[in-house]
């Protein structure tokens, strides 16, 4: 059964028919077919075959244009669960078409909302992608909770300085939680407690209290 499925997937990625597709939606669906097999437990297909098939798509840039790839990625990011090879494809897309960087930042932002750090294999690819796409990825990084941001900075130390400089801008800094500012060295770890001034007694108050004491 597995062999039959592998042959089926291989046939899906023959280019004779897809090269003649005129519709970008059909072309993006072609890429998505691979990930259908990659996430469906009933289709035990070798992930290397899926990787090779998708790499072949990237080589056909006149057919699989950045618009086609954007449609495919936009579809895949909404899948549950996310395809295990998703971040690899995102990185391939940005390498093939650097002009997709703003779109990829939107994808990464969606992944933050999906708590990508709870998916260890995808989290590794996410960190690699934000490192490769800095400074474009700085706003995405600043969306991470402090523990995950610290993990990212520990993994890619070259991010810390430039990210801190970016976050220090007044219009950015005011939007960040204190824990993030502390992590980036932009705030002290503990609040400095200012002593509350002791209310001074006016002469009239003192006089009243004295008179009050005398009267009792």
C-alpha positions as CSV (number, residue, x, y, z in Angstrom):
1,X,0.0,0.0,0.0
2,X,2.8,2.4,0.9
3,X,4.6,1.7,-2.3
4,X,1.4,2.4,-4.3
5,X,1.0,5.7,-2.5
6,X,4.6,6.7,-3.2
7,X,4.2,6.0,-6.8
8,X,0.9,8.0,-6.8
9,X,2.7,11.0,-5.2
10,X,5.5,10.7,-7.7
11,X,3.0,10.8,-10.6
12,X,1.4,13.9,-9.1
13,X,4.6,15.7,-9.4
14,X,5.2,15.0,-13.1
15,X,5.3,18.4,-14.7
16,X,3.8,17.6,-18.1
17,X,0.3,18.7,-17.1
18,X,1.0,21.3,-14.4
19,X,3.3,23.3,-16.7
20,X,0.3,24.1,-18.8
21,X,-1.9,25.3,-16.0
22,X,-3.1,28.8,-16.6
23,X,-4.7,29.3,-13.2
24,X,-2.5,30.3,-10.3
25,X,-5.0,28.6,-7.9
26,X,-4.4,25.3,-9.6
27,X,-0.7,25.7,-9.4
28,X,-0.8,26.6,-5.7
29,X,-3.1,23.6,-5.2
30,X,-0.4,21.4,-6.8
31,X,2.1,22.4,-4.1
32,X,-0.6,21.8,-1.4
33,X,-1.1,18.2,-2.6
34,X,2.4,17.3,-1.4
35,X,1.5,18.6,2.1
36,X,-1.7,16.7,2.1
37,X,0.4,13.5,2.0
38,X,2.9,15.0,4.5
39,X,0.3,15.5,7.2
40,X,-2.2,12.8,6.5
41,X,-1.4,9.8,8.7
42,X,-3.3,7.5,6.3
43,X,-0.7,8.4,3.6
44,X,2.7,7.2,4.9
45,X,4.8,8.9,2.3
46,X,8.5,9.5,2.7
47,X,9.0,13.2,3.6
48,X,12.1,13.3,1.3
49,X,9.9,12.6,-1.6
50,X,7.7,15.5,-0.7
51,X,10.7,17.8,-0.2
52,X,12.1,16.8,-3.6
53,X,8.8,17.4,-5.3
54,X,8.4,20.9,-3.7
55,X,12.0,21.7,-4.6
56,X,11.2,20.9,-8.2
57,X,8.4,23.4,-8.0
58,X,10.8,26.1,-6.9
59,X,13.1,25.5,-9.8
60,X,10.2,26.2,-12.2
61,X,10.0,29.9,-11.4
62,X,8.2,31.0,-14.5
63,X,5.4,28.6,-13.6
64,X,5.5,28.6,-9.8
65,X,5.7,32.4,-9.5
66,X,5.8,34.3,-6.2
67,X,2.0,34.8,-6.5
68,X,1.5,31.1,-6.7
69,X,3.8,30.4,-3.8
70,X,2.0,33.1,-1.7
71,X,-1.3,31.4,-2.4
72,X,0.1,28.1,-1.4
73,X,1.6,29.4,1.8
74,X,-1.5,31.3,2.7
75,X,-3.5,28.1,2.4
76,X,-1.0,26.0,4.4
77,X,-0.7,28.3,7.3
78,X,-4.4,27.9,8.1
79,X,-4.1,24.1,8.2
80,X,-4.4,22.1,11.4
81,X,-2.0,20.6,12.1
82,X,0.6,22.6,10.2
83,X,2.6,20.6,7.7
84,X,5.9,19.5,9.2
85,X,7.8,20.9,6.2
86,X,6.0,24.2,6.3
87,X,8.9,26.4,7.6
88,X,11.3,24.8,5.1
89,X,9.0,25.9,2.3
90,X,8.7,29.4,3.8
91,X,12.5,29.7,3.8
92,X,12.7,28.3,0.3
93,X,10.1,30.9,-0.8
94,X,12.0,33.8,0.6
95,X,15.2,32.6,-0.9
96,X,13.7,32.2,-4.3
97,X,11.7,35.5,-4.1
98,X,13.2,38.1,-1.7
99,X,10.3,40.4,-2.6
100,X,8.0,38.1,-0.7
101,X,9.5,39.3,2.6
102,X,6.6,41.4,3.7
103,X,4.2,38.6,3.0
104,X,6.4,36.2,4.9
105,X,6.3,38.5,7.9
106,X,2.5,38.2,7.9
107,X,2.9,34.4,7.8
108,X,5.3,34.5,10.7
109,X,3.0,36.8,12.7
110,X,0.2,34.2,12.2
111,X,2.5,31.5,13.5
112,X,3.1,33.5,16.7
113,X,-0.6,33.7,17.2
114,X,-0.7,29.9,16.7
115,X,2.0,29.6,19.5
116,X,4.5,28.1,17.1
117,X,6.9,27.4,20.0
118,X,4.6,24.6,21.0
119,X,5.6,22.7,17.8
120,X,9.3,22.0,18.3
121,X,10.2,21.0,14.8
122,X,8.5,24.0,13.3
123,X,9.9,26.3,16.0
124,X,13.4,25.5,14.9
125,X,12.5,26.6,11.4
126,X,10.7,29.7,12.6
127,X,13.8,30.8,14.5
128,X,16.0,30.2,11.5
129,X,13.6,32.2,9.3
130,X,13.5,35.3,11.7
131,X,17.3,35.2,11.9
132,X,17.7,35.1,8.1
133,X,15.1,37.9,7.5
134,X,16.3,40.5,10.1
135,X,15.7,43.4,10.3
136,X,12.3,42.7,8.7
137,X,11.5,40.2,11.3
138,X,12.0,42.5,14.3
139,X,8.4,43.3,14.8
140,X,7.5,39.6,14.7
141,X,10.1,38.8,17.3
142,X,8.7,41.5,19.6
143,X,5.4,39.8,19.4
144,X,6.8,36.7,21.2
145,X,6.3,36.2,24.9
146,X,9.4,37.0,26.9
147,X,10.5,33.3,27.5
148,X,10.2,32.5,23.8
149,X,12.0,35.7,22.8
150,X,14.8,34.9,25.3
151,X,15.0,31.4,23.6
152,X,15.3,33.1,20.2
153,X,18.1,35.4,21.4
154,X,20.0,32.6,23.0
155,X,19.8,30.6,19.8
156,X,20.8,33.5,17.6
157,X,22.9,35.9,19.7
158,X,23.4,38.2,16.6
159,X,19.8,39.3,17.0
160,X,20.1,40.8,20.4
161,X,22.0,44.1,19.6
162,X,20.1,45.1,16.5
163,X,16.7,44.1,18.0
164,X,17.4,46.2,21.1
165,X,18.3,49.2,19.0
166,X,15.1,48.7,17.0
167,X,13.0,48.4,20.2
168,X,14.6,51.5,21.8
169,X,12.8,53.7,19.3
170,X,10.2,55.7,21.2
171,X,7.3,54.7,19.0
172,X,8.2,51.0,19.5
173,X,9.4,51.0,23.1
174,X,6.1,52.4,24.4
175,X,4.2,49.4,22.9
176,X,6.4,46.7,24.6
177,X,5.8,45.0,27.9
178,X,8.3,45.7,30.7
179,X,9.5,42.1,30.6
180,X,10.6,42.5,27.0
181,X,12.4,45.8,27.7
182,X,14.2,44.1,30.6
183,X,15.2,41.2,28.4
184,X,16.7,43.6,25.8
185,X,18.5,45.7,28.5
186,X,16.2,48.7,28.0
187,X,14.8,48.7,31.5
188,X,15.9,47.6,35.0
189,X,14.7,44.3,36.2
190,X,13.1,45.6,39.4
191,X,11.0,48.8,39.9
192,X,12.8,51.4,42.0
193,X,10.4,52.1,44.8
194,X,10.1,55.8,45.4
195,X,9.5,56.6,49.1
196,X,6.2,58.2,49.6
197,X,6.5,61.6,51.2
198,X,5.2,61.9,54.7
199,X,2.3,64.5,54.8
200,X,3.5,67.5,56.7
201,X,1.4,69.0,59.4
202,X,0.4,72.6,59.0
203,X,0.6,74.9,61.9
204,X,-3.2,75.1,62.1
205,X,-3.5,71.3,62.2
206,X,-1.0,71.1,65.0
207,X,-2.8,73.8,66.9
208,X,-6.1,72.1,66.4
209,X,-4.8,68.8,67.7
210,X,-3.2,70.5,70.7
211,X,-6.4,72.4,71.5
212,X,-8.3,69.2,71.0
213,X,-6.1,67.5,73.6
214,X,-6.5,70.4,76.0
215,X,-10.3,70.5,75.7
216,X,-10.6,66.7,76.6
